[in-house]
């Protein structure tokens, strides 16, 4: 009994991270499940629809309550098809593209494609270009310290340094390294004159969704990917991204106690330092181009949190509510816009954005418990205090990447195009890179590492953490695969940190090419490991990282997922009959 009391008393020594955000419930949307999930859960749940926000938080603040937040589907549709999604127009476009394909195919065997104005097309490269308006989405996964890979990837996409100079994984392209008197790296500074955002601009990102470390990345990538901003502003945001993902020490991110102390502390690591960093990032000032009421552009210097409401790139962060276990999507743009309309540019928006991004990274047991203090919602029993403590978990507990409502938005337009075209013509359209695309960035590997010591029966902790790592690995891969199931035809490009641990090249590799593997150690945030991941990500972004296990060919920054074979013309059902 004495031991039990001692343990229970110690278990609360750290406590939780409590952040007040009265209006949080007004923006945390429960996405509607797909038709397949609804079928599976047919007899297990009563309400399969998205939970409507109560607006109780904004009412408590005296703010506007008449508007309601867009659903995730609305955000996806607005980003992917900014000009609208009329199915008759899409059908006519598919028929036009089919005729263009047939004309190009005929021309390729005779007069040549250049007569048709198709550049750089050889005899076997039939290109079909769609004139449909489109925008793309970027889905950022979790991964903790593996987020350094994603940070490095965008440096590589922007880097114009000569690729031949980068033959060593311990060299980071397009940065200047500052070292202390012992030769230890202490700072990475981007070389602005060697950066060009042309490749990033080709991605044409209009929507970013993120969970866990991906939610944190989204705050800065919202600026890095914004082609309307000055280069200096985008470099500043990219600089901050790589700085935060190359910390001087683990203590700069978390207060790590080790896995053995979890029973006494309630979590493996405290997140006070991370909370301070997030708020510092949100308060950092940039020189942004903003649009006046009359439509004219002007420059203004304001904080990053203010830009969330003004950016043409919408950001959505995923969390899980501990009590009901539901995945919640938080529309950051609408949240900041509504709060600042009522409060002005004060602390309220900063606190709510901090609560959302910190909650999205609060992996249970590993990270300190996050409790958002929100207003009571309709139907909840009254309590003594005006705010209710609600525990939120890492969005990665349920989803590695955000797939909510993507399928129902993409399925109909792409099925309409596919039905109006032959398979070769549709394949050519996919290869033209002219359709709305989903980019998936997996901040980490996709396979489980070998753990031979699991064969030794030396306690429950090692067994539990091994099982946890396998469950996470399966969730990561399945979430990305499910995106293809929800969107059978549309373009999906993916990148992962697979290969970062490889040490050897294939026998056909060029002489002098060094591959030093990134070795993960017990630390949750190892500066050495994170710097190596950044280097690897930058090389991947530049297209100079080689596939050492299969061939000496460079791996592209992103590569396409295979599509589900569309049915033939005779087999194709009416679009309206397809499950949403």
C-alpha positions in Angstrom: 0.0 0.0 0.0 2.8 2.4 0.9 4.6 1.6 -2.3 1.4 2.1 -4.3 0.9 5.5 -2.8 4.5 6.5 -3.4 4.3 5.5 -7.0 0.9 7.3 -7.6 2.2 10.4 -5.9 5.3 10.5 -8.1 3.3 9.8 -11.2 2.0 13.4 -11.2 5.3 15.2 -10.5 5.5 16.6 -14.0 1.8 17.3 -14.6 0.3 18.3 -17.9 0.7 21.1 -20.3 -2.4 23.3 -19.8 -3.1 25.9 -22.5 -6.3 28.0 -22.4 -8.2 28.3 -25.7 -11.9 28.8 -24.9 -12.9 28.6 -28.6 -10.9 25.5 -29.4 -14.1 23.4 -29.8 -15.4 25.8 -32.4 -12.7 24.8 -34.9 -12.0 21.1 -34.1 -14.1 19.3 -36.8 -14.7 15.5 -36.7 -14.2 14.5 -40.4 -16.9 12.3 -41.9 -15.8 8.7 -42.3 -15.6 7.2 -45.8 -18.4 5.0 -47.0 -16.2 1.9 -46.4 -15.6 2.8 -42.7 -19.3 3.6 -42.3 -20.1 0.1 -43.5 -17.7 -1.5 -41.2 -19.0 0.5 -38.2 -22.6 0.2 -39.2 -23.8 -1.3 -36.0 -21.2 0.2 -33.7 -21.9 3.9 -33.8 -25.0 6.1 -33.9 -23.7 9.4 -35.5 -21.5 8.8 -38.6 -21.6 12.5 -39.6 -19.1 15.2 -38.8 -19.7 16.8 -35.4 -21.0 20.3 -35.8 -19.0 22.9 -33.8 -20.9 24.4 -30.9 -19.6 28.0 -31.2 -19.7 28.1 -27.4 -16.1 29.4 -27.2 -16.7 32.4 -29.5 -19.9 33.1 -27.7 -18.0 33.2 -24.4 -15.6 35.7 -26.0 -18.3 37.8 -27.5 -17.1 37.0 -31.0 -19.0 36.3 -34.2 -21.0 33.1 -34.1 -23.0 33.2 -37.3 -20.3 31.6 -39.5 -19.4 28.0 -39.5 -16.0 26.5 -40.4 -15.5 24.8 -43.8 -15.4 21.1 -43.7 -12.2 19.3 -44.7 -13.9 18.3 -47.9 -14.6 22.0 -48.7 -11.0 22.9 -48.1 -9.7 20.1 -50.3 -12.1 20.9 -53.1 -11.3 24.6 -52.9 -7.6 23.8 -53.1 -7.8 21.1 -55.8 -10.4 22.7 -58.1 -10.3 26.5 -57.5 -12.3 27.0 -60.7 -15.1 24.7 -59.6 -15.9 21.1 -60.4 -18.7 20.9 -62.9 -19.0 17.2 -64.1 -20.3 18.1 -67.5 -17.3 20.4 -68.1 -15.0 17.6 -66.9 -16.6 15.1 -69.2 -16.2 17.5 -72.2 -12.6 18.1 -71.1 -12.0 14.3 -71.0 -13.4 14.0 -74.6 -11.2 16.9 -75.7 -8.1 15.3 -74.1 -8.9 12.0 -75.8 -9.0 13.7 -79.2 -5.7 15.5 -78.5 -4.0 12.3 -77.4 -5.1 10.5 -80.6 -3.8 13.4 -82.7 -0.5 13.4 -80.9 -0.2 9.6 -81.3 -0.8 9.9 -85.0 1.6 12.7 -85.3 4.4 10.9 -83.4 4.7 8.4 -86.1 4.9 10.9 -88.8 5.4 14.7 -88.7 6.5 14.9 -85.1 4.9 16.2 -82.0 6.7 19.6 -82.2 4.2 20.6 -84.9 1.5 20.3 -82.2 3.5 22.5 -79.9 4.4 19.8 -77.4 8.0 20.4 -76.2 10.6 17.8 -75.5 8.4 14.9 -76.5 10.0 11.9 -78.2 8.4 9.2 -80.2 7.3 7.3 -77.0 6.4 10.3 -74.9 2.8 11.3 -75.7 1.9 14.3 -73.5 -1.6 15.4 -72.8 -2.1 18.7 -71.0 -5.3 19.6 -69.3 -6.4 23.2 -69.1 -8.4 22.6 -65.9 -7.6 24.9 -63.0 -5.9 22.9 -60.3 -4.1 23.2 -57.0 -2.2 20.6 -55.0 -2.2 19.4 -51.4 0.8 18.5 -49.2 0.3 15.9 -46.5 2.9 15.9 -43.7 3.2 12.9 -41.5 4.5 12.6 -37.9 7.8 11.3 -36.9 9.4 13.4 -34.1 13.0 13.9 -34.8 12.6 12.3 -38.2 11.0 15.7 -39.2 14.6 16.7 -39.9 14.4 14.7 -43.1 11.4 16.8 -44.3 13.2 20.0 -43.4 16.2 19.0 -45.4 14.1 17.9 -48.3 12.8 21.5 -48.9 16.3 22.9 -48.7 17.4 20.4 -51.4 14.4 21.3 -53.6 15.5 25.0 -53.4 19.3 24.4 -53.6 21.1 25.2 -56.8 24.6 24.2 -55.6 26.5 21.9 -58.0 25.4 18.4 -57.3 28.8 16.9 -57.9 30.2 18.7 -54.8 27.8 16.7 -52.5 29.3 13.3 -52.3 29.3 13.0 -48.5 26.3 12.6 -46.3 28.0 14.7 -43.7 28.0 17.7 -46.0 24.8 19.8 -46.0 24.3 21.6 -49.4 23.6 25.3 -49.6 24.5 26.1 -46.0 27.4 27.5 -44.1 28.4 25.5 -41.0 29.6 27.4 -37.9 31.6 25.3 -35.5 32.9 25.9 -31.9 36.5 25.7 -30.9 36.2 21.9 -30.5 35.0 21.6 -34.1 31.4 20.8 -33.1 28.7 22.1 -35.3 26.6 24.8 -33.6 24.7 26.6 -36.4 23.6 26.1 -40.0 23.1 29.2 -42.1 21.4 29.1 -45.5 23.3 30.6 -48.4 20.5 32.7 -49.9 22.4 33.3 -53.2 22.4 29.5 -53.8 18.6 29.1 -53.3 15.9 29.2 -56.0 12.3 28.4 -55.2 11.4 27.4 -58.8 11.1 23.7 -58.1 9.1 24.3 -55.0 6.8 26.6 -56.9 6.1 23.9 -59.4 4.5 21.9 -56.6 1.7 24.6 -56.5 0.6 23.8 -53.0 -2.7 25.3 -51.9 -3.4 23.1 -48.8 -1.2 21.7 -46.1 -2.3 19.1 -43.6 -0.1 17.8 -40.8 -0.1 15.6 -37.7 2.5 15.6 -35.0 5.8 16.9 -36.3 4.1 17.5 -39.6 1.7 19.9 -37.8 4.7 21.8 -36.5 6.3 21.9 -39.9 3.2 23.3 -41.5 3.5 26.6 -39.6 6.8 27.4 -41.5 6.1 25.6 -44.7 3.0 27.7 -45.2 5.5 30.5 -45.9 8.2 28.5 -47.6 5.7 27.2 -50.2 3.9 30.5 -50.7 5.0 31.8 -54.2 3.4 35.2 -53.5 6.0 36.1 -50.9 9.5 37.7 -51.4 12.4 35.3 -51.6 13.9 36.9 -48.4 10.8 36.0 -46.5 10.7 32.5 -47.7 14.4 32.0 -46.9 13.8 33.3 -43.4 11.1 30.7 -42.8 13.2 27.9 -44.3 16.1 29.0 -42.1 14.0 28.8 -39.1 12.8 25.3 -40.1 16.3 23.8 -40.4 17.4 25.6 -37.3 14.6 24.0 -35.2 15.3 20.6 -36.7 19.0 20.8 -35.9 18.9 21.6 -32.2 22.1 22.2 -30.2 21.0 19.6 -27.7 18.0 17.4 -26.8 17.2 19.8 -23.9 16.4 22.5 -26.4 13.4 20.4 -27.5 12.3 18.2 -24.5 13.2 17.4 -20.9 14.0 13.8 -21.5 14.0 11.4 -18.4 14.4 8.1 -20.2 11.9 5.3 -20.6 12.5 3.8 -17.2 11.2 7.0 -15.4 7.8 7.0 -17.2 6.0 5.4 -14.3 7.1 8.2 -11.9 6.9 11.2 -14.3 3.8 10.2 -16.3 5.7 10.7 -19.5 9.1 10.1 -21.0 9.7 13.7 -21.8 8.4 17.1 -20.8 7.6 19.7 -23.4 8.2 23.1 -21.8 11.0 23.9 -24.2 9.0 22.9 -27.2 6.1 25.0 -26.1 8.4 28.0 -25.8 9.9 27.4 -29.2 6.4 27.2 -30.9 5.4 30.5 -29.3 8.6 32.1 -30.3 8.1 30.9 -33.9 4.6 32.3 -33.9 5.7 35.7 -32.6 8.6 36.0 -35.1 8.2 38.8 -37.6 8.5 38.6 -41.4 8.1 41.1 -44.2 5.0 39.8 -46.1 3.2 40.8 -49.2 -0.4 41.2 -48.4 -3.5 42.3 -50.4 -5.3 45.5 -49.5 -9.1 45.8 -49.6 -8.8 47.3 -53.1 -6.9 44.3 -54.4 -3.5 46.1 -54.5 -0.4 44.4 -53.1 1.7 46.0 -50.4 4.4 44.9 -48.0 3.8 44.7 -44.2 5.9 43.4 -41.4 4.0 41.2 -39.0 4.1 38.0 -37.0 3.9 34.5 -38.4 0.7 33.9 -36.5 -1.0 36.8 -38.2 0.0 35.4 -41.6 -1.9 32.2 -41.0 -5.1 34.2 -41.5 -3.8 35.9 -44.6 -1.9 33.2 -46.4 -3.3 31.8 -49.7 -2.1 28.4 -48.4 -4.5 26.9 -45.9 -3.2 24.8 -43.1 -5.1 22.1 -41.2 -3.6 20.2 -38.2 -4.9 16.9 -36.8 -5.3 16.0 -33.2 -7.2 13.2 -31.3 -9.4 14.0 -28.3 -8.6 11.6 -25.6 -12.0 11.2 -24.1 -14.1 10.3 -27.2 -11.1 9.0 -29.1 -12.1 10.9 -32.2 -9.7 12.4 -34.8 -10.3 16.2 -35.0 -9.1 18.5 -37.8 -8.4 22.1 -36.9 -8.7 24.7 -39.6 -5.9 27.0 -38.5 -6.7 29.8 -41.0 -10.3 30.1 -39.8 -9.4 29.8 -36.2 -6.9 32.7 -36.3 -9.2 34.8 -38.5 -12.1 34.5 -36.2 -10.1 35.0 -33.0 -8.3 38.1 -34.3 -11.6 39.6 -35.6 -12.8 39.6 -32.0 -9.6 40.0 -30.0 -7.3 41.8 -32.4 -3.7 40.5 -32.8 -3.3 39.4 -29.1 -2.3 36.3 -27.3 -5.6 34.4 -27.8 -4.7 33.3 -31.4 -1.1 32.4 -30.3 -2.3 30.3 -27.4 -4.8 28.4 -29.6 -2.3 27.7 -32.4 0.2 26.6 -29.8 -2.4 24.3 -28.2 -3.2 22.8 -31.5 0.3 22.1 -32.7 1.6 21.0 -29.3 -1.4 18.7 -28.9 -0.8 17.2 -32.4 2.7 16.3 -31.2 1.7 15.0 -27.7 2.2 11.3 -28.2 0.8 9.6 -25.1 3.4 8.2 -22.6 6.2 9.6 -24.7 5.3 13.3 -24.4 3.8 15.3 -21.6 0.1 15.3 -21.5 -1.5 18.2 -23.3 -4.8 19.6 -21.9 -6.6 22.4 -23.8 -8.9 24.5 -21.6 -12.0 25.1 -23.7 -15.5 26.5 -23.1 -18.3 24.1 -22.4 -20.1 22.8 -25.4 -23.9 22.4 -25.8 -25.2 19.6 -23.7 -22.2 19.3 -21.4 -22.9 19.3 -17.7 -22.0 22.6 -16.0 -18.8 22.7 -13.9 -17.5 25.1 -11.3 -14.9 26.7 -13.6 -15.8 28.4 -16.9 -13.3 26.2 -18.8 -13.1 22.5 -19.2 -9.8 20.6 -19.3 -9.8 18.4 -22.4 -6.8 16.0 -23.0 -5.6 15.9 -26.6 -3.3 13.3 -28.1 -1.0 13.3 -31.1 -2.9 13.1 -34.4 -0.7 10.2 -35.3 -2.4 8.0 -32.8 -5.1 7.5 -35.5 -3.7 8.8 -38.8 -0.2 9.1 -40.1 -1.4 11.5 -42.9 -4.6 13.3 -43.3 -6.9 11.3 -45.7 -10.1 12.8 -44.5 -12.5 13.6 -47.3 -9.8 13.5 -50.0 -11.3 10.5 -51.6 -14.8 12.0 -52.0 -13.4 15.2 -53.5 -11.0 13.6 -56.0 -12.9 10.5 -57.0 -15.7 12.0 -59.0 -13.7 14.4 -61.2 -11.0 11.9 -62.0 -13.5 9.1 -62.6 -15.3 11.4 -65.0 -12.1 12.1 -66.9 -11.2 8.4 -66.9 -14.6 7.3 -68.2 -14.2 9.7 -71.2 -10.8 8.5 -72.1 -9.0 5.3 -73.1 -6.5 3.8 -70.6 -3.4 4.9 -72.6 -4.8 8.4 -72.9 -5.6 8.6 -69.2 -2.1 7.3 -68.4 -0.6 10.0 -70.6 -2.8 12.6 -68.7 -1.5 11.4 -65.4 2.1 11.6 -66.7 1.6 15.2 -67.8 1.5 16.5 -64.3 -1.4 18.7 -65.1 -4.0 17.3 -62.7 -4.6 18.2 -59.1 -2.0 16.2 -57.1 -1.5 15.0 -53.5 2.1 15.1 -52.2 2.8 12.9 -49.2 5.9 13.5 -47.1 6.5 10.6 -44.7 8.9 12.0 -42.1 10.5 8.7 -41.3 11.1 5.2 -42.6 8.4 2.8 -43.7 9.9 -0.5 -42.5 10.6 -1.9 -39.1 14.2 -2.2 -38.1 15.7 -5.5 -37.0 15.5 -5.9 -33.1 17.1 -9.2 -32.2 17.2 -8.3 -28.5 13.5 -8.7 -28.4 14.1 -12.5 -28.2 15.5 -12.0 -24.7 12.9 -12.0 -22.0 14.2 -9.1 -20.0 11.0 -7.3 -18.9 7.8 -5.8 -20.2 9.2 -2.4 -21.3 11.3 -3.6 -24.2 8.5 -5.9 -25.4 5.9 -3.1 -25.2 8.0 -0.6 -27.0 8.8 -3.1 -29.8 5.1 -3.8 -30.2 4.4 0.0 -30.2 7.0 0.6 -32.9 5.5 -2.2 -35.1 2.0 -0.8 -34.7 3.2 2.7 -35.6 5.0 1.3 -38.7 1.9 -0.4 -39.9 -0.2 2.7 -39.3 2.2 4.8 -41.3 2.2 2.6 -44.3 -1.5 1.8 -44.2 -2.5 5.4 -43.9 -0.6 6.2 -47.1 -2.0 3.1 -48.9 -5.5 4.1 -47.8 -5.1 7.4 -49.6 -4.9 5.5 -52.9 -8.0 3.4 -52.0 -9.9 6.6 -51.3 -8.6 8.2 -54.5 -8.1 5.4 -57.0 -7.1 7.5 -60.1 -5.6 10.8 -59.2 -1.9 11.6 -59.0 -0.3 10.9 -55.6 3.4 11.5 -55.2 5.2 10.2 -52.0 8.6 10.6 -50.4 10.0 8.9 -47.4 13.2 8.8 -45.3 13.9 5.2 -46.4 17.5 4.7 -47.2 18.9 7.1 -44.7 20.4 4.2 -42.8 22.1 2.6 -45.8 25.9 2.5 -45.7 26.8 0.9 -48.9 26.3 1.6 -52.6 25.6 -1.0 -55.3 28.8 -2.3 -57.0 28.0 0.0 -60.0 28.3 3.2 -58.0 30.7 5.9 -59.1 34.1 6.0 -57.3 34.2 8.3 -54.3 30.5 8.3 -53.6 30.2 8.1 -49.8 27.1 6.8 -48.1 27.3 7.1 -44.3 24.2 5.8 -42.6 22.2 7.9 -40.2 22.3 6.0 -36.9 19.4 6.4 -34.5 20.2 6.2 -30.8 18.1 6.2 -27.7 17.7 9.9 -27.5 14.3 11.2 -28.6 15.9 14.2 -30.3 19.6 13.5 -31.1 21.3 16.5 -32.7 23.8 14.3 -34.6 21.1 12.1 -36.0 18.9 15.0 -37.0 21.7 16.8 -38.8 22.4 13.6 -40.7 18.7 13.3 -41.6 18.8 16.9 -42.8 21.8 16.2 -45.0 20.1 13.1 -46.4 16.8 15.0 -47.0 18.6 17.7 -48.8 20.3 15.3 -51.1 17.0 13.6 -51.8 15.5 17.0 -52.6 18.3 17.7 -55.0 17.8 14.4 -56.7 21.4 13.2 -56.0 20.8 10.5 -53.4 21.4 7.1 -55.0 19.5 3.9 -54.5 22.4 1.9 -53.2 20.4 -1.3 -52.7 19.1 -1.6 -56.3 20.9 0.7 -58.7 23.2 3.7 -58.8 20.4 5.8 -60.3 19.4 9.0 -58.4 16.1 8.8 -56.5 13.6 11.6 -57.2 12.5 13.9 -54.5 8.9 12.5 -54.8 7.8 9.4 -56.8 4.3 8.4 -57.9 2.0 5.8 -56.4 0.5 3.3 -58.8 -3.1 3.9 -59.7 -5.9 1.4 -59.3 -6.6 0.3 -62.9 -9.7 2.2 -64.1 -12.4 0.0 -65.7 -12.8 -0.2 -69.4 -15.5 1.9 -71.1 -18.0 -1.0 -70.9 -17.3 -1.7 -67.2 -17.4 1.9 -66.0 -20.3 2.7 -63.7 -22.0 6.0 -63.5 -20.0 8.3 -61.3 -22.9 9.0 -58.9 -23.1 5.3 -58.1 -19.5 5.2 -56.8 -19.1 5.2 -53.0 -18.0 8.6 -51.6 
